[in-house]
């Protein structure tokens, strides 16, 4: 059973930085792509960033490109989301997601059904 546990959320002023972590367990982490999504109050869950299983291909939402960086550390079964230059509109519950399919060719699938999900970690950016 795949388990994903996010951490690192919190309250930060606009312009600040946070690093989210997601610890995965239940299968061979290095065979699967990973992603981050977020959901603000009253809005649909939206794609933020994705990284393929090899760690050499990334994909970002336009709204975070140049500010956020997704990375993985296979030795720790962990994926990270480094968030810089945070804006109030980045405020949301951030979810870690793991590909259901091993060694997927496509990065950044937007369909929720393509992933296993964590419980989320709250990020609040004050203005």
Order of alpha helices (4+ residues) and beta strands (2+ residues): beta-beta-beta-beta-beta-beta-beta-beta-beta-beta-beta
